């Protein structure tokens, strides 16, 4: 799919660069005479140089005479084919495909999607701090830990260190509301369930539900975690709220039956050293990152089941060394150095459980750091579910990296002798080691073509290639570096979190001193 898509892109780019003089000589290399019953190409008169076109029947596929580029291509006869009906059929099919390709990709016609790509690339490259950025008082609010837009882009919410949540109009930068004492400790994460209902979580071990139409009080408070709650996800299929915390627990909450006293909940999963938990856009997988460098993937996710945590030997599972091309190594010697990703597949049906929620344990390797451990601090997912984005640091906390891992198709669902890893490292880049000990939250743009990464006292816009192409169009054969499109420095302290607007060409970032900066295109 990606190779065909890429070839179309190259054809489109070539046609844009080619001057259109309107003469037959400009396109005669692309057009050749076609045998009957197709009409011959136009000829030129010696006196005026104008075209003489023969009359065409109403059934001619090339009846549009406005553009020379719409002439049919040459029919190249195959050896020994003669002039049989099968040859004519092939010519007709080829002609139709050629005309369709010319109409959509070339000439005066422009593919709207590809034209939009060029427009968005120009907009991204012109990002600058907005004239009126939101400024927060450090003494009142403290550091900004998380930013979240409502799905319709009308509200920007800010999770603050000092127990408060702030709401702003992102277009006018107007302050809407401050939820004072939203929690009794740091507010860590915000998640919108729809355009009006959102949830917040805190170091006070609770989750709170809020309604934009009635912000004077919480809808309800949820109690169930034993330690700091750091992450909130939402399964749109089952309407289950999913939270994770430093107690190692992943808990599901049935929002279909919530009351002022809370809503039914159950412990879904548990692992040591849990840092972040995410659901893929289609909610078919759950990814969990740990401070010990493990990345866990639950395949064929079913949140309605209760998992018997004791049956998962997660961190003691055998790991299969993978070769650099993503395949498994034939040697299982203990002395074989690890390459690529180390993975193991733990299948619940082997432990007497349901075949759903099969667990894969990965140890993502960082180029140049294969002999050292690392901590996965930030975890995000591509908006189309193609890849996962992580930010990790060395155990000595002296280096940081941003890495993109593509989801491999056809991950095995049954135990194999040498199961293939479900993730492949495609892109990476080394980050500035500023603000040690703090988690820096990255984000994808809504179209998935750009990554915004906190970079010291500013942000970096990173892409898969220099033209901000889609990941599916520019997957490298070997691991390559992310391309830096733009760096913007607008803070006086370490940037901790970033977020793209889902509806507008806007970006927000928050820093340790409590300031939120908005970025918009400026020409």
N, C-alpha and C positions, 0 to 999 in steps of 0.2 A: 504494500500500500504506500509506504513512504517513498519508495523509489519512483513509482509512477507519479506521485504527487510532486516530487522534486523535479522531474523532467518537465512537467507542465509549467512549473514555476520558471524554469530556465527559458522555455519557449516564450513565456509571457514577457520576461525581462528583455529578451532579444528583440521582440517586436516593438517594445517601447523605445529602445535605443535606435531602431532603424528608421531613417527619414522616409517619409511618405510623399514622394514627388507626384504621384498620380499617373505616371507614365508606365507603359507596358514594359519598357526596358528595365525598370526597377524590379519587376517581379517575374521577368521571363525565366530566371533560373529556377523559380518555384513552379512554373507552369509549363506543361508540354502538351503537344497535340494528343488527343485521345481518339481512338478508333471509333467508328460508327458503332452504335447509334448516337453517341454523344457528339455534340456540335464541335466544329473546329474552333481554335482560338481566334480572336480578332486579328485582322491584318492591318497594316499601315499603308495609307496612300502616299505616293511619292510627292504629290504637290503640297499637301497641307500637313501631312503627318498625323491626321486624325484617324480614328479607328473606324473600320468598316466591319460591322457585326452582322453575321447571317441571321435570318429569322429563326427563332426558336419555338418549339412547340410548347404548349402550356404544361406539358408533363416533364419538361427538362428540369433536372435538379439544379441547374445553374442558371435559373431564369433571372436572378437579380443582377442587373448590369451596372449598378451604381459604383461598385468598387472592383478594380482589377484583381484584388487579392482574393476574391471569391471564385476565381476560376478553378476548375477541377485539376487535381494533380495528374501527373503522367501515370498511365497504366503500364507498368513494367511487365511484359510477358514472361512467363516462366518457361523454362526449357521443356520442350515437348508437350506444352499445354495445348497448342493449337488455338482454335477459336471456339471451343465448345461452350455449352451453357454454363458449366461450373466456373469457367474463367470469367464470363460476364457477371455471374453472381458475386464472385470475389471482388470484381471491379466495382460493382454497385455498393457492396458493403464498405469497401475501402473508401470510396468517394463520399459516402454518407458520414463515415467517421472523420474523414479529413475536413469536410465542411463544418461539422459540428465543432471540431477542435479549433478551426480558424475563427469561427463565429464567437466562441466563448473566450478564447485565450489570446487572440492576436488581432492585428489590424486596428480599426478605430474602436472596436469593442473592448471593454475592460471588465474583467471578472470583479464584481463588487467586493468579494471577500478579500482578494489580493490587493485591491486598491485600498481597502480599509487597513490592511497590514502596513502598507507604506505610510498611510496617514498616522496610524498609531505610533509607528517608529519615530516619525518626526515629532509627534507630541511628547513621547517619552524623553527624547534627547533634548527637548527644550524645557524640561522641568526646572523650576526655580522656586525659592521660598515665596509664598504668597505675601502680598503687601501687608495684609492684616492677619498675622499669625496669632494663635491663642497663647496667652501667657498665664501661667499658673504660679501662685505664690508658694515658694518652698516651705515657708513656715507653717502654712495652713494645710497644704495637700501632700507634701513630700514627693517622692519619686513616682514616675509614671511607669506602671508595670505592664499595662495592656491597653490596647486600643481596639475598638470594634465599631464598625458601621452597621446600621440597620440594613436589612436586605434591599430596601428601596433607596438607600443612600441619603435619607432625609435627616438622620441623627447620627452623631458621632459620640460614643460613650468612652469615658476615660476611667480606668481603674487606678486608684491612687494608693500610695503607701499608708497614708494616715486615715484609714477607715472610710474614705469617701469615694463616691462615684459622681462624676460630672457629665453633663449632657450638653452638647453644642449643636448648633446648626452649622454644618461644615461648609456651606456655600457662603454665608454671610459672616461666619466666625462669631455668631452671636451666642452668648451663654443662655441656655434654656433653663437648666435646673441643677442644683447640687443636692445629692442625696447624702445629707449629713449623717454620720454614724450608720452608714449602710451596713457595716459589720463592726465587730469589736476588735478587729485586727486588720492587717494589710489585706487589701482587695487584690486578688491575683489574676483573675480571668473573668471575661464577660462573653456571653454567648446569646445571640438572638435566636428564639424559636420560630418567630414570624415577625411581621412588621410592627407588632405592638408588645409582644411578650418577650422578656429576656431574663437570663439568669446570671447571677454573680456568685463567685466562690472566694473563700478567704482563709487566712491562717487561723481563724477562730474555729475551724473544722466544720463550718456550716455552708450551705448553699441557700441563696435567697432568690425567689421569683418576683419579678416586677412587671407592672403593666404601665405602658407609656400614657395611658389615658387616666391613670390614677397613681401618681408618684408620691403621694403623701404618706403612703404606708406600703409595706411589702404585701404581695399576694399571700405568700407563706414562706416559712423557713424550713429547711430540710436538714435533719440530723441523722448521721449514720457513720461518718468518718471519725477516726480516732486521732488524726493528725492533720497537718496543713493540707487543704484542698487546692490543687494547682491547675486543674484542667477540666473543662466542660465540653462535651459533645452532645449532639442531638440526632437521633435516628428518626428521620422523617417517615419511614415506612411504618414503624410500630409506635411512634410518638413516645419513645422512651428517652429520658434524659440520662446521659452517661457521664459520670464524674470519676476522677482519679486523684489520689493524694499521696503524700509521703508515708502514709501507713501501708502502702503497697497494694491497696485495694482499689478495684474498679467496681463501682456500684451503679446499678440501673434504678431509675425512678420512674414509676408509671404516672406520667402527667395526665393521663386520661381520667384519673381518679383522685386528683389532688383536692384538698380542702384547706381551710385556714390552719389546720394542725399539721399539714404536710401531705405526703402521698406515699403509697406503698413502695417499698424498695427491697432490694436483695443484693447480696454480694455476688458479683458475676465472676470475678477473677482476682488472683492475687499473685504478686511476684515481689521479690526483694529488689531494693534500690530503684523503684519506679520513679521516673522523671516526668515523662509526657505520654499521653495517650491520644490517638487520633482515629477517626473513622474515614474510610474512603468515601468519595461523593455518593456512590451508590450504596453505601453501608454494607458492602459485601465482605469487607476486611476490617480488622482492627489492628493498628500498629502501636506498639508500646516501646518506648526507649528507656534505658536504665543508665544509672550513673556508673555502672561497671562495664559499659561498652557494648552490651547486648541489645539487639533489636529483635523484638518478638512480633510475629505476624500470626493472627488468628484468621484462617481461611474459611470461606463459606460460613460467615458469621451468623449466629442465631442468638440474639440477646435474650430470648425468652427462656433459654435453658440455664440451669444452674450447674456450673462446672465444679467437679470434685477436685479442688485445688491440689490435694495430696497426691493425686494420680499423675500429675505432671512433674517429671524429673527435669525441669527446664534447664537449670544452670549446671546440671551434671550430665547433660545429654552428650552423646558422642558427636563429634563434629567431623564433617567430611571436607578435607582440603580440596579447594577448587582451583582449576587452572586459570590462567589469565584470560582465556576466551569465554569464561563462564561455565565451562564443562567441568566434570569431576575428574580428579586425578586417578590414574589407575593404581598408583601406589598408596597404601594406607599405613606406611611405616611411620612410627612415632617420630622418627628423626627427619621426616620430610618437612621442609619449611612451608608455612602457610602462604597461600597466594589468593588474590582476589578476595572472596568472602568465605568465611567458614560458616557452614550451615548444617543444621540437623532438623529432620522432620519428625515430630512426635505425633503419632496418629492416635486419636482417642479410641478408635474402634479396636486398637490393639490392647487398650487398657479396659475394655468393656464398656466404653462410653458410646455416645452417638457419633456417627461418622462426620457430623458437622463440627465446626469449631476446631478443626485440625490446626495444630500449633507448629510453627517453624521458628527456629532459633538461629539468628544470624549474628555474626561478629563483623560488622563493616570495617574494612581495612582502609586506612588512609595512605595514599602514595607517600613513600619515604618514612612512614611511621609504623611499619608492620611489626617491629619488635617492641613497640611500646603500647601500653594500654591507653584507652581514651574514654572520656565521659561524653555521652550524647546529651546535650542540654536542650536544644530546640528541635522540634519535629513538626514539619508541615507536609501537606499533600498537594500535588498538582490539581488544579480545579477540574481537570478532565480525568483524573485518576490514573494518569500515565506514569507518574513517578513520585518518589518521596524525597523531601528536602530536609537535610539535617545540618545542624551546626554542632560540632564536637570540639573538645579541647583535650590536650594531653593530660595525663595524670599529674604531671608537674605543673600544669596550668601555665605553661610558658608559650604555647602555640595553640592556635584555633584554625579550623577549616570549615568551609561550607561545601557540602557534597550533594550531588544529585544522583539518585539511584533509580534506574528505569525498572518498572515492573515487567518481568519476563512473562510472556503468554504461555499458557499450557503448563502451569505448575502442577506437579504430580499430586494426585489426591489419594494414592495408595502407596504403601511402602515399596521402594525400589532398591536395587542393589546400590545404585549410585544416583540418588535424586538430584535434579538440577536445582540450583539456588533460584529463588523467585525474584531476586534483585540483582541488577548489574550496575556497577559504578560507571557513569557516563561522563560526568563533569565534576570538577572541583576547583577550589581556589583557596589560597591561604588568606586568613583574615588578620586584621590588626589586633594585637593582644593588649587591649586597653580595657580597664575596668574588670580586673580579675575578680572572680567570685560571683559576678552577676551574670544572669542568663540573658542572652540577646535573642529576641524573637524576630525571625525572618518572615517574609511573606511572598507569595506569588501575586502577580497582577491578575485581574479577572480572566484574561485570555490565556494565562499560563506562559506567556512569552518572555516575561521579565521577572527577575528576582530582586527584591529590595533587601539589602543586608545592612544592619547597623555596623558602622565602620568608625570607630573612635568617637569623635565629636560630630560625626555626620552620618550620611548614608551613602551606599554605593548601589547603583542600578546595574545589575549583571544580566547578561543574555547568553544564549547558547551559541550564537554566532554574531558576526558584526552587523548583520541586517535584522537582528531581533526576530529570527525565524522561529517557527514552532518546533518543539522538541521532536515531533514525529518526522519533520523534514530535515533535521540536521543531526541525527544520531551518529556519533562517530564510531568507527571500527574499533579504535582504541580510546582509552580514557583521555580526555582533553581538558584544557582549562576553560573556565567560564570567561566570557569577554566583558570587560568593564566598559559600560556605555557612558556612564556619567557618575561623578562624585560630587556631593553637595554637603558643605559644612555650614551649618546654621545654628549649632548648639554651643553652649559654653560648658557642657558636661557630657559624660558618656551616654550615648544613645542606647536605650534598652529595648525598645519595641518599635515596630513599623507596621503599617497597614494601608492597603490600597482601597479606595472606594469601589464598591461593586457596580456603580452606575455612572460615575463621573471620572474624568481624567484627573484624579487627585490622589495625593499620597499624604499620609500623616506619620509623624514620628514623635516619640516621647523620650525624655532623657532623665537622668538621675536627679537633676536639680528641680524637676517638676515642670518643665516647659514642654508644650506641644507645638510642633511646627507643621504647617500645612504647605504643600508644594503643588503648584499648578503650572501648566505650560505658559511660557512667556516668550513672545516673538519680538 
